[in-house]
Amino acid sequence: MEEVRNMCGRFTLTVDLQDVVDYFQLQFIPDHFSPSFNIAPSQLVLTAIAHNGERRAGYMKWGLVPYWVKQPKQWKPLINARSESLTDKSSFKHLVEKHRCVIFADSFYEWKVENGKKTPYRIMKNDGKPFAFAALWDRNREGDRELITCVILTTSANEKVRNIHERMPVMLDNEEAWETWLNTKEYPYAKAKELLKPYPMENQKLYVVSSLVNSPKNNGEECIRPLFS
């Protein structure tokens, strides 16, 4: 089994669904949606794929279970994948050409470790608008139920995030990037992998938040409030 370091391990999507639909030009959306301030592995996350020329949004379980896993309940789901070595790993190499997706977010959390103490930070775009994580997905079965799961791709951290953690998720924030990553018919992985790079630090901001985010049981606005004014 291929171990992946636990980063990114939490994120948020706090905007209204209509904002997501408009911003990402989605043609199909799921029936139910609610903002979340502390999204954790194993939860359902809002994603999109390209299908027949449309961007179709739906929910997938965060934590990849590859199609070849015979006993999903005994498999440790993969929440992150290092973008630099996707084609070297059996869990991911069969997905890069046909099973690319995005996961919608408007920030992610990371913990800075100093003298044995972990301090949580919220990391987001300067303008606060949503963006998409580059991701991969796969299909398996859990008994008689279809199991559709996904994994967030990570890259080396930019200089701002590196003060907290050495890795960061791949963030896609414009039409050209979304089209290139999702449109697997027109853009082979050889082209799409050019997107797998650190987000520009000058377009990001970060701040310390409450340790409430340490537990996924906490999922209110207090999770995103700056700890220091």
FIBAKOL-412804 format. One record per residue: x, y, z of N, C-alpha, C in turn; residue in one letter; residue number from 1. Coordinates in steps of 0.02 Angstrom, whole numbers, m for minus. Layout:
N
+--------+--------+--------+--------+--------+--------+--------+--------+--------+------+-----+
|    n_X |    n_Y |    n_Z |   ca_X |   ca_Y |   ca_Z |    c_X |    c_Y |    c_Z | type | seq |
+--------+--------+--------+--------+--------+--------+--------+--------+--------+------+-----+
|      X |      Y |      Z |      X |      Y |      Z |      X |      Y |      Z |    a | NUM |
...
+--------+--------+--------+--------+--------+--------+--------+--------+--------+------+-----+
//
This chain:
229
+--------+--------+--------+--------+--------+--------+--------+--------+--------+------+-----+
|    n_X |    n_Y |    n_Z |   ca_X |   ca_Y |   ca_Z |    c_X |    c_Y |    c_Z | type | seq |
+--------+--------+--------+--------+--------+--------+--------+--------+--------+------+-----+
|     42 |    m60 |      0 |      0 |      0 |      0 |     44 |     62 |      0 |    m |   1 |
|     25 |    113 |    m36 |     65 |    173 |    m44 |     43 |    226 |      6 |    e |   2 |
|     88 |    245 |     51 |     73 |    293 |    102 |     78 |    365 |     74 |    e |   3 |
|     34 |    408 |     95 |     35 |    477 |     74 |     33 |    520 |    137 |    v |   4 |
|     79 |    567 |    143 |     81 |    609 |    202 |     17 |    650 |    207 |    r |   5 |
|     m5 |    659 |    269 |    m70 |    690 |    282 |    m70 |    765 |    269 |    n |   6 |
|    m74 |    783 |    205 |    m77 |    854 |    184 |   m104 |    854 |    113 |    m |   7 |
|   m154 |    889 |     97 |   m200 |    930 |    135 |   m250 |    884 |    172 |    c |   8 |
|   m262 |    899 |    236 |   m306 |    856 |    275 |   m372 |    886 |    294 |    g |   9 |
|   m382 |    951 |    284 |   m445 |    984 |    297 |   m453 |   1044 |    250 |    r |  10 |
|   m515 |   1059 |    232 |   m527 |   1119 |    191 |   m598 |   1143 |    202 |    f |  11 |
|   m615 |   1198 |    169 |   m682 |   1227 |    177 |   m714 |   1242 |    110 |    t |  12 |
|   m779 |   1246 |    110 |   m817 |   1273 |     54 |   m877 |   1309 |     85 |    l |  13 |
|   m869 |   1374 |     95 |   m917 |   1412 |    135 |   m964 |   1456 |     94 |    t |  14 |
|   m954 |   1458 |     28 |   m994 |   1502 |    m15 |  m1061 |   1469 |    m31 |    v |  15 |
|  m1106 |   1508 |    m60 |  m1171 |   1482 |    m82 |  m1162 |   1439 |   m144 |    d |  16 |
|  m1206 |   1391 |   m152 |  m1202 |   1346 |   m209 |  m1206 |   1384 |   m275 |    l |  17 |
|  m1249 |   1435 |   m278 |  m1256 |   1472 |   m341 |  m1191 |   1507 |   m359 |    q |  18 |
|  m1152 |   1529 |   m309 |  m1087 |   1558 |   m323 |  m1040 |   1508 |   m355 |    d |  19 |
|  m1043 |   1446 |   m331 |  m1002 |   1392 |   m360 |  m1023 |   1379 |   m432 |    v |  20 |
|  m1089 |   1374 |   m443 |  m1116 |   1361 |   m510 |  m1094 |   1415 |   m559 |    v |  21 |
|  m1102 |   1477 |   m539 |  m1086 |   1533 |   m583 |  m1010 |   1538 |   m596 |    d |  22 |
|   m971 |   1531 |   m543 |   m899 |   1541 |   m548 |   m866 |   1488 |   m592 |    y |  23 |
|   m890 |   1426 |   m585 |   m858 |   1370 |   m621 |   m898 |   1350 |   m683 |    f |  24 |
|   m952 |   1386 |   m698 |   m992 |   1373 |   m758 |  m1015 |   1300 |   m761 |    q |  25 |
|  m1049 |   1279 |   m709 |  m1072 |   1210 |   m705 |  m1140 |   1202 |   m740 |    l |  26 |
|  m1148 |   1148 |   m777 |  m1211 |   1134 |   m811 |  m1255 |   1085 |   m773 |    q |  27 |
|  m1225 |   1046 |   m728 |  m1264 |    998 |   m689 |  m1239 |   1001 |   m617 |    f |  28 |
|  m1286 |   1006 |   m570 |  m1268 |   1010 |   m499 |  m1310 |    961 |   m459 |    i |  29 |
|  m1286 |    939 |   m401 |  m1325 |    893 |   m360 |  m1384 |    928 |   m327 |    p |  30 |
|  m1430 |    889 |   m300 |  m1491 |    918 |   m271 |  m1479 |    951 |   m204 |    d |  31 |
|  m1432 |    925 |   m166 |  m1423 |    951 |    m98 |  m1352 |    979 |    m89 |    h |  32 |
|  m1348 |   1033 |    m52 |  m1284 |   1065 |    m38 |  m1289 |   1107 |     24 |    f |  33 |
|  m1238 |   1107 |     65 |  m1235 |   1152 |    122 |  m1162 |   1172 |    132 |    s |  34 |
|  m1149 |   1236 |    148 |  m1081 |   1258 |    160 |  m1049 |   1218 |    217 |    p |  35 |
|   m983 |   1211 |    214 |   m947 |   1174 |    265 |   m884 |   1212 |    284 |    s |  36 |
|   m871 |   1216 |    349 |   m814 |   1253 |    375 |   m757 |   1208 |    399 |    f |  37 |
|   m765 |   1143 |    391 |   m714 |   1097 |    415 |   m723 |   1029 |    383 |    n |  38 |
|   m708 |   1025 |    319 |   m717 |    963 |    281 |   m658 |    916 |    295 |    i |  39 |
|   m673 |    854 |    310 |   m622 |    806 |    331 |   m623 |    744 |    287 |    a |  40 |
|   m569 |    705 |    287 |   m566 |    643 |    249 |   m624 |    596 |    269 |    p |  41 |
|   m646 |    558 |    221 |   m701 |    509 |    225 |   m769 |    542 |    214 |    s |  42 |
|   m772 |    609 |    213 |   m835 |    643 |    200 |   m847 |    649 |    125 |    q |  43 |
|   m910 |    663 |    107 |   m926 |    676 |     38 |   m906 |    748 |     21 |    l |  44 |
|   m873 |    756 |    m36 |   m850 |    823 |    m57 |   m879 |    839 |   m126 |    v |  45 |
|   m890 |    903 |   m137 |   m919 |    926 |   m200 |   m865 |    928 |   m254 |    l |  46 |
|   m875 |    892 |   m307 |   m825 |    885 |   m361 |   m858 |    899 |   m428 |    t |  47 |
|   m816 |    901 |   m480 |   m842 |    907 |   m549 |   m797 |    867 |   m596 |    a |  48 |
|   m829 |    839 |   m646 |   m794 |    806 |   m701 |   m821 |    836 |   m766 |    i |  49 |
|   m786 |    824 |   m821 |   m811 |    843 |   m887 |   m847 |    782 |   m916 |    a |  50 |
|   m907 |    794 |   m941 |   m947 |    739 |   m970 |   m987 |    766 |  m1028 |    h |  51 |
|   m972 |    740 |  m1087 |  m1007 |    761 |  m1148 |  m1006 |    837 |  m1157 |    n |  52 |
|   m949 |    866 |  m1145 |   m941 |    938 |  m1155 |   m968 |    981 |  m1100 |    g |  53 |
|   m994 |    951 |  m1047 |  m1021 |    989 |   m990 |   m979 |    976 |   m928 |    e |  54 |
|   m981 |   1024 |   m881 |   m951 |   1014 |   m816 |  m1006 |    992 |   m768 |    r |  55 |
|  m1001 |    931 |   m746 |  m1053 |    902 |   m704 |  m1028 |    895 |   m632 |    r |  56 |
|  m1063 |    927 |   m587 |  m1044 |    924 |   m516 |  m1081 |    869 |   m480 |    a |  57 |
|  m1049 |    840 |   m432 |  m1078 |    787 |   m391 |  m1034 |    773 |   m331 |    g |  58 |
|  m1056 |    726 |   m290 |  m1019 |    710 |   m229 |   m978 |    646 |   m237 |    y |  59 |
|   m918 |    649 |   m211 |   m875 |    590 |   m206 |   m849 |    585 |   m135 |    m |  60 |
|   m831 |    527 |   m114 |   m803 |    517 |    m48 |   m728 |    533 |    m50 |    k |  61 |
|   m706 |    575 |     m3 |   m636 |    596 |     m2 |   m594 |    542 |     31 |    w |  62 |
|   m552 |    510 |    m10 |   m509 |    455 |     12 |   m511 |    401 |    m41 |    g |  63 |
|   m461 |    400 |    m85 |   m463 |    357 |   m144 |   m459 |    283 |   m126 |    l |  64 |
|   m504 |    244 |   m156 |   m502 |    171 |   m153 |   m498 |    147 |   m225 |    v |  65 |
|   m438 |    129 |   m250 |   m431 |    109 |   m320 |   m476 |     51 |   m340 |    p |  66 |
|   m491 |     47 |   m404 |   m538 |     m4 |   m429 |   m514 |    m74 |   m415 |    y |  67 |
|   m448 |    m84 |   m410 |   m421 |   m152 |   m402 |   m419 |   m176 |   m330 |    w |  68 |
|   m440 |   m134 |   m283 |   m442 |   m154 |   m213 |   m501 |   m201 |   m203 |    v |  69 |
|   m488 |   m262 |   m180 |   m540 |   m313 |   m173 |   m582 |   m306 |   m110 |    k |  70 |
|   m551 |   m279 |    m57 |   m587 |   m271 |      7 |   m581 |   m198 |     30 |    q |  71 |
|   m624 |   m155 |      4 |   m619 |    m83 |     20 |   m619 |    m67 |     94 |    p |  72 |
|   m656 |   m105 |    135 |   m659 |    m90 |    206 |   m592 |   m101 |    241 |    k |  73 |
|   m549 |   m140 |    211 |   m483 |   m153 |    241 |   m428 |   m109 |    211 |    q |  74 |
|   m446 |    m67 |    165 |   m398 |    m23 |    131 |   m398 |     45 |    166 |    w |  75 |
|   m339 |     73 |    177 |   m334 |    140 |    205 |   m340 |    190 |    148 |    k |  76 |
|   m395 |    228 |    145 |   m406 |    274 |     89 |   m350 |    326 |     83 |    p |  77 |
|   m334 |    344 |     22 |   m281 |    391 |      7 |   m311 |    460 |     m2 |    l |  78 |
|   m295 |    506 |     43 |   m325 |    573 |     39 |   m283 |    621 |     m3 |    i |  79 |
|   m218 |    608 |     m9 |   m173 |    650 |    m49 |   m130 |    607 |    m94 |    n |  80 |
|   m106 |    637 |   m148 |    m60 |    604 |   m194 |     m8 |    655 |   m216 |    a |  81 |
|     55 |    636 |   m212 |    109 |    680 |   m233 |    107 |    685 |   m310 |    r |  82 |
|     99 |    746 |   m335 |     91 |    755 |   m407 |    154 |    737 |   m445 |    s |  83 |
|    211 |    741 |   m413 |    274 |    727 |   m447 |    283 |    654 |   m466 |    e |  84 |
|    246 |    609 |   m434 |    258 |    538 |   m445 |    194 |    499 |   m462 |    s |  85 |
|    144 |    533 |   m489 |     80 |    500 |   m503 |     88 |    439 |   m549 |    l |  86 |
|    127 |    446 |   m602 |    132 |    392 |   m651 |    177 |    335 |   m627 |    t |  87 |
|    207 |    343 |   m568 |    249 |    290 |   m540 |    211 |    246 |   m491 |    d |  88 |
|    150 |    267 |   m473 |    113 |    233 |   m420 |     53 |    195 |   m449 |    k |  89 |
|     45 |    134 |   m427 |     m9 |     92 |   m453 |    m78 |    119 |   m436 |    s |  90 |
|    m83 |    157 |   m382 |   m148 |    184 |   m361 |   m172 |    241 |   m406 |    s |  91 |
|   m125 |    273 |   m442 |   m141 |    335 |   m478 |   m128 |    333 |   m553 |    f |  92 |
|    m80 |    293 |   m575 |    m57 |    298 |   m644 |   m112 |    282 |   m695 |    k |  93 |
|   m161 |    241 |   m677 |   m215 |    224 |   m723 |   m269 |    278 |   m725 |    h |  94 |
|   m263 |    330 |   m684 |   m314 |    381 |   m678 |   m298 |    446 |   m714 |    l |  95 |
|   m234 |    458 |   m728 |   m213 |    525 |   m750 |   m239 |    545 |   m819 |    v |  96 |
|   m256 |    496 |   m861 |   m280 |    513 |   m929 |   m356 |    521 |   m932 |    e |  97 |
|   m393 |    481 |   m894 |   m466 |    481 |   m903 |   m505 |    499 |   m840 |    k |  98 |
|   m474 |    497 |   m782 |   m511 |    506 |   m719 |   m486 |    567 |   m681 |    h |  99 |
|   m482 |    624 |   m715 |   m464 |    686 |   m682 |   m528 |    723 |   m661 |    r | 100 |
|   m526 |    752 |   m602 |   m583 |    790 |   m577 |   m557 |    850 |   m537 |    c | 101 |
|   m602 |    893 |   m516 |   m583 |    947 |   m470 |   m628 |    942 |   m409 |    v | 102 |
|   m602 |    967 |   m353 |   m639 |    971 |   m290 |   m645 |   1044 |   m272 |    i | 103 |
|   m705 |   1067 |   m259 |   m717 |   1138 |   m246 |   m700 |   1156 |   m174 |    f | 104 |
|   m669 |   1215 |   m165 |   m649 |   1238 |    m99 |   m644 |   1314 |   m100 |    a | 105 |
|   m639 |   1344 |    m41 |   m621 |   1415 |    m38 |   m565 |   1428 |     13 |    d | 106 |
|   m541 |   1375 |     46 |   m481 |   1379 |     88 |   m462 |   1309 |    110 |    s | 107 |
|   m402 |   1304 |    137 |   m383 |   1241 |    169 |   m345 |   1257 |    233 |    f | 108 |
|   m341 |   1207 |    277 |   m307 |   1216 |    340 |   m240 |   1178 |    339 |    y | 109 |
|   m193 |   1206 |    375 |   m130 |   1169 |    387 |   m106 |   1188 |    457 |    e | 110 |
|    m68 |   1142 |    487 |    m45 |   1150 |    554 |     31 |   1160 |    556 |    w | 111 |
|     52 |   1214 |    588 |    123 |   1227 |    597 |    145 |   1197 |    664 |    k | 112 |
|    199 |   1158 |    662 |    224 |   1125 |    722 |    286 |   1161 |    747 |    v | 113 |
|    282 |   1186 |    808 |    338 |   1219 |    840 |    342 |   1198 |    913 |    e | 114 |
|    399 |   1172 |    932 |    411 |   1150 |   1001 |    356 |   1103 |   1026 |    n | 115 |
|    336 |   1059 |    980 |    286 |   1009 |    997 |    215 |   1034 |    997 |    g | 116 |
|    204 |   1097 |    982 |    137 |   1126 |    980 |    114 |   1136 |    909 |    k | 117 |
|     52 |   1118 |    895 |     24 |   1125 |    828 |    m24 |   1184 |    826 |    k | 118 |
|    m10 |   1231 |    780 |    m52 |   1290 |    772 |    m87 |   1287 |    705 |    t | 119 |
|   m154 |   1288 |    703 |   m190 |   1284 |    639 |   m194 |   1351 |    603 |    p | 120 |
|   m184 |   1350 |    538 |   m189 |   1408 |    495 |   m242 |   1396 |    442 |    y | 121 |
|   m278 |   1448 |    424 |   m322 |   1446 |    365 |   m286 |   1481 |    308 |    r | 122 |
|   m284 |   1448 |    249 |   m248 |   1472 |    191 |   m297 |   1480 |    134 |    i | 123 |
|   m297 |   1538 |    101 |   m348 |   1552 |     51 |   m322 |   1602 |      0 |    m | 124 |
|   m363 |   1616 |    m51 |   m346 |   1668 |    m99 |   m356 |   1737 |    m68 |    k | 125 |
|   m319 |   1785 |    m92 |   m325 |   1853 |    m66 |   m396 |   1880 |    m72 |    n | 126 |
|   m430 |   1863 |   m128 |   m497 |   1890 |   m140 |   m552 |   1848 |   m107 |    d | 127 |
|   m533 |   1793 |    m76 |   m583 |   1752 |    m41 |   m627 |   1710 |    m85 |    g | 128 |
|   m617 |   1713 |   m151 |   m659 |   1676 |   m197 |   m642 |   1602 |   m197 |    k | 129 |
|   m689 |   1561 |   m221 |   m675 |   1489 |   m223 |   m624 |   1471 |   m276 |    p | 130 |
|   m598 |   1411 |   m270 |   m550 |   1383 |   m318 |   m562 |   1308 |   m321 |    f | 131 |
|   m521 |   1274 |   m358 |   m529 |   1201 |   m364 |   m462 |   1167 |   m350 |    a | 132 |
|   m465 |   1112 |   m312 |   m407 |   1069 |   m305 |   m404 |   1023 |   m366 |    f | 133 |
|   m344 |   1015 |   m394 |   m335 |    962 |   m444 |   m340 |    895 |   m409 |    a | 134 |
|   m378 |    849 |   m438 |   m391 |    785 |   m405 |   m400 |    729 |   m456 |    a | 135 |
|   m400 |    669 |   m431 |   m413 |    609 |   m471 |   m469 |    570 |   m437 |    l | 136 |
|   m504 |    529 |   m476 |   m558 |    489 |   m447 |   m557 |    418 |   m473 |    w | 137 |
|   m590 |    374 |   m437 |   m595 |    305 |   m460 |   m661 |    275 |   m435 |    d | 138 |
|   m678 |    217 |   m463 |   m741 |    184 |   m447 |   m727 |    114 |   m422 |    r | 139 |
|   m761 |     95 |   m368 |   m755 |     28 |   m340 |   m824 |      8 |   m316 |    n | 140 |
|   m828 |    m47 |   m278 |   m892 |    m68 |   m250 |   m882 |    m87 |   m177 |    r | 141 |
|   m931 |    m71 |   m136 |   m932 |    m90 |    m66 |   m996 |   m128 |    m55 |    e | 142 |
|   m992 |   m194 |    m61 |  m1052 |   m235 |    m60 |  m1091 |   m223 |   m124 |    g | 143 |
|  m1155 |   m206 |   m117 |  m1196 |   m193 |   m177 |  m1200 |   m118 |   m193 |    d | 144 |
|  m1157 |    m78 |   m160 |  m1158 |     m6 |   m169 |  m1097 |     18 |   m208 |    r | 145 |
|  m1109 |     61 |   m258 |  m1054 |     89 |   m295 |  m1016 |    138 |   m251 |    e | 146 |
|   m950 |    135 |   m254 |   m907 |    177 |   m213 |   m864 |    221 |   m258 |    l | 147 |
|   m878 |    286 |   m259 |   m840 |    333 |   m300 |   m800 |    377 |   m254 |    i | 148 |
|   m734 |    375 |   m262 |   m689 |    409 |   m215 |   m640 |    453 |   m253 |    t | 149 |
|   m608 |    499 |   m216 |   m562 |    546 |   m247 |   m503 |    561 |   m202 |    c | 150 |
|   m451 |    590 |   m232 |   m390 |    606 |   m196 |   m366 |    675 |   m220 |    v | 151 |
|   m343 |    716 |   m173 |   m316 |    783 |   m188 |   m242 |    778 |   m206 |    i | 152 |
|   m222 |    812 |   m259 |   m152 |    812 |   m279 |   m115 |    868 |   m243 |    l | 153 |
|    m53 |    853 |   m223 |    m12 |    902 |   m188 |     52 |    915 |   m227 |    t | 154 |
|     83 |    972 |   m210 |    146 |    991 |   m240 |    189 |   1023 |   m186 |    t | 155 |
|    249 |   1046 |   m204 |    291 |   1080 |   m155 |    259 |   1146 |   m136 |    s | 156 |
|    268 |   1167 |    m74 |    237 |   1229 |    m50 |    272 |   1291 |    m78 |    a | 157 |
|    234 |   1344 |    m89 |    265 |   1408 |   m105 |    298 |   1436 |    m42 |    n | 158 |
|    333 |   1492 |    m49 |    373 |   1518 |      7 |    329 |   1539 |     66 |    e | 159 |
|    269 |   1561 |     53 |    224 |   1582 |    108 |    200 |   1521 |    148 |    k | 160 |
|    177 |   1470 |    112 |    150 |   1411 |    146 |    207 |   1369 |    176 |    v | 161 |
|    266 |   1373 |    147 |    323 |   1333 |    171 |    341 |   1349 |    243 |    r | 162 |
|    323 |   1407 |    267 |    334 |   1423 |    337 |    291 |   1381 |    384 |    n | 163 |
|    240 |   1350 |    355 |    195 |   1308 |    394 |    205 |   1234 |    378 |    i | 164 |
|    211 |   1218 |    314 |    216 |   1149 |    291 |    252 |   1146 |    225 |    h | 165 |
|    286 |   1092 |    211 |    326 |   1086 |    150 |    285 |   1069 |     88 |    e | 166 |
|    223 |   1049 |     98 |    179 |   1030 |     42 |    117 |   1074 |     43 |    r | 167 |
|     84 |   1079 |    m16 |     20 |   1113 |    m21 |    m21 |   1080 |    m77 |    m | 168 |
|    m88 |   1086 |    m74 |   m129 |   1059 |   m128 |   m121 |   1099 |   m192 |    p | 169 |
|   m131 |   1066 |   m249 |   m130 |   1101 |   m313 |   m195 |   1139 |   m321 |    v | 170 |
|   m190 |   1205 |   m328 |   m248 |   1249 |   m332 |   m256 |   1274 |   m404 |    m | 171 |
|   m316 |   1265 |   m432 |   m332 |   1289 |   m499 |   m384 |   1344 |   m492 |    l | 172 |
|   m370 |   1404 |   m520 |   m415 |   1460 |   m506 |   m436 |   1500 |   m568 |    d | 173 |
|   m431 |   1470 |   m628 |   m452 |   1507 |   m687 |   m480 |   1459 |   m739 |    n | 174 |
|   m515 |   1487 |   m787 |   m551 |   1448 |   m837 |   m504 |   1403 |   m877 |    e | 175 |
|   m447 |   1430 |   m898 |   m400 |   1390 |   m937 |   m376 |   1329 |   m899 |    e | 176 |
|   m361 |   1338 |   m835 |   m338 |   1282 |   m794 |   m392 |   1230 |   m785 |    a | 177 |
|   m454 |   1251 |   m771 |   m508 |   1203 |   m762 |   m520 |   1163 |   m826 |    w | 178 |
|   m520 |   1198 |   m882 |   m532 |   1165 |   m946 |   m477 |   1114 |   m962 |    e | 179 |
|   m416 |   1134 |   m951 |   m360 |   1089 |   m966 |   m360 |   1028 |   m922 |    t | 180 |
|   m376 |   1037 |   m858 |   m374 |    980 |   m812 |   m434 |    933 |   m823 |    w | 181 |
|   m493 |    962 |   m835 |   m553 |    920 |   m839 |   m563 |    890 |   m908 |    l | 182 |
|   m544 |    924 |   m961 |   m558 |    901 |  m1029 |   m506 |    850 |  m1050 |    n | 183 |
|   m517 |    788 |  m1028 |   m467 |    735 |  m1041 |   m467 |    714 |  m1115 |    t | 184 |
|   m519 |    730 |  m1152 |   m520 |    712 |  m1223 |   m473 |    755 |  m1264 |    k | 185 |
|   m469 |    819 |  m1247 |   m428 |    865 |  m1286 |   m359 |    877 |  m1256 |    e | 186 |
|   m352 |    865 |  m1191 |   m289 |    880 |  m1158 |   m261 |    817 |  m1124 |    y | 187 |
|   m212 |    785 |  m1155 |   m180 |    727 |  m1124 |   m144 |    747 |  m1060 |    p | 188 |
|   m128 |    698 |  m1020 |    m94 |    713 |   m957 |    m28 |    748 |   m968 |    y | 189 |
|      6 |    734 |  m1023 |     70 |    767 |  m1037 |     63 |    843 |  m1037 |    a | 190 |
|      4 |    867 |  m1058 |    m10 |    939 |  m1058 |    m38 |    960 |   m990 |    k | 191 |
|    m85 |    922 |   m964 |   m119 |    941 |   m902 |    m71 |    944 |   m843 |    a | 192 |
|    m20 |    903 |   m842 |     25 |    901 |   m784 |     64 |    966 |   m775 |    k | 193 |
|     64 |   1009 |   m826 |     97 |   1075 |   m819 |     62 |   1118 |   m766 |    e | 194 |
|      0 |   1101 |   m749 |    m37 |   1137 |   m698 |    m17 |   1119 |   m627 |    l | 195 |
|     18 |   1064 |   m619 |     33 |   1037 |   m553 |     93 |   1071 |   m522 |    l | 196 |
|     83 |   1132 |   m500 |    137 |   1174 |   m474 |    110 |   1216 |   m416 |    k | 197 |
|    155 |   1246 |   m376 |    132 |   1286 |   m319 |     92 |   1347 |   m341 |    p | 198 |
|     42 |   1364 |   m302 |      2 |   1424 |   m315 |     44 |   1486 |   m298 |    y | 199 |
|     39 |   1540 |   m337 |     80 |   1600 |   m324 |     67 |   1628 |   m254 |    p | 200 |
|    120 |   1637 |   m216 |    112 |   1658 |   m146 |     83 |   1729 |   m141 |    m | 201 |
|     95 |   1771 |   m193 |     70 |   1840 |   m190 |     m6 |   1843 |   m195 |    e | 202 |
|    m37 |   1788 |   m216 |   m110 |   1786 |   m223 |   m143 |   1752 |   m164 |    n | 203 |
|   m105 |   1737 |   m111 |   m132 |   1701 |    m54 |   m125 |   1742 |     10 |    q | 204 |
|   m170 |   1726 |     57 |   m163 |   1752 |    125 |   m176 |   1694 |    174 |    k | 205 |
|   m152 |   1702 |    235 |   m162 |   1651 |    285 |   m166 |   1683 |    354 |    l | 206 |
|   m198 |   1648 |    400 |   m202 |   1674 |    468 |   m217 |   1616 |    516 |    y | 207 |
|   m200 |   1628 |    580 |   m210 |   1577 |    631 |   m284 |   1572 |    649 |    v | 208 |
|   m308 |   1511 |    658 |   m377 |   1499 |    679 |   m378 |   1458 |    743 |    v | 209 |
|   m438 |   1449 |    769 |   m447 |   1413 |    832 |   m431 |   1338 |    825 |    s | 210 |
|   m410 |   1308 |    879 |   m398 |   1236 |    880 |   m463 |   1196 |    873 |    s | 211 |
|   m519 |   1230 |    869 |   m582 |   1196 |    856 |   m579 |   1154 |    792 |    l | 212 |
|   m539 |   1178 |    743 |   m534 |   1142 |    679 |   m499 |   1075 |    687 |    v | 213 |
|   m468 |   1063 |    745 |   m434 |    999 |    755 |   m482 |    940 |    753 |    n | 214 |
|   m545 |    953 |    769 |   m595 |    900 |    769 |   m646 |    911 |    714 |    s | 215 |
|   m657 |    862 |    671 |   m707 |    869 |    617 |   m778 |    874 |    644 |    p | 216 |
|   m787 |    862 |    709 |   m853 |    870 |    739 |   m873 |    943 |    741 |    k | 217 |
|   m823 |    987 |    740 |   m837 |   1059 |    740 |   m841 |   1085 |    669 |    n | 218 |
|   m898 |   1112 |    650 |   m908 |   1133 |    581 |   m952 |   1195 |    578 |    n | 219 |
|   m931 |   1246 |    615 |   m967 |   1309 |    614 |   m922 |   1367 |    594 |    g | 220 |
|   m951 |   1426 |    589 |   m914 |   1484 |    567 |   m855 |   1501 |    613 |    e | 221 |
|   m859 |   1479 |    676 |   m804 |   1492 |    722 |   m739 |   1459 |    700 |    e | 222 |
|   m744 |   1409 |    657 |   m684 |   1375 |    632 |   m641 |   1420 |    587 |    c | 223 |
|   m672 |   1467 |    553 |   m635 |   1509 |    505 |   m619 |   1579 |    533 |    i | 224 |
|   m643 |   1594 |    593 |   m629 |   1660 |    621 |   m555 |   1667 |    639 |    r | 225 |
|   m525 |   1724 |    622 |   m455 |   1735 |    643 |   m450 |   1732 |    719 |    p | 226 |
|   m399 |   1697 |    744 |   m389 |   1693 |    816 |   m366 |   1759 |    845 |    l | 227 |
|   m327 |   1796 |    804 |   m303 |   1861 |    826 |   m330 |   1914 |    778 |    f | 228 |
|   m355 |   1968 |    805 |   m383 |   2022 |    764 |   m327 |   2069 |    742 |    s | 229 |
+--------+--------+--------+--------+--------+--------+--------+--------+--------+------+-----+
//
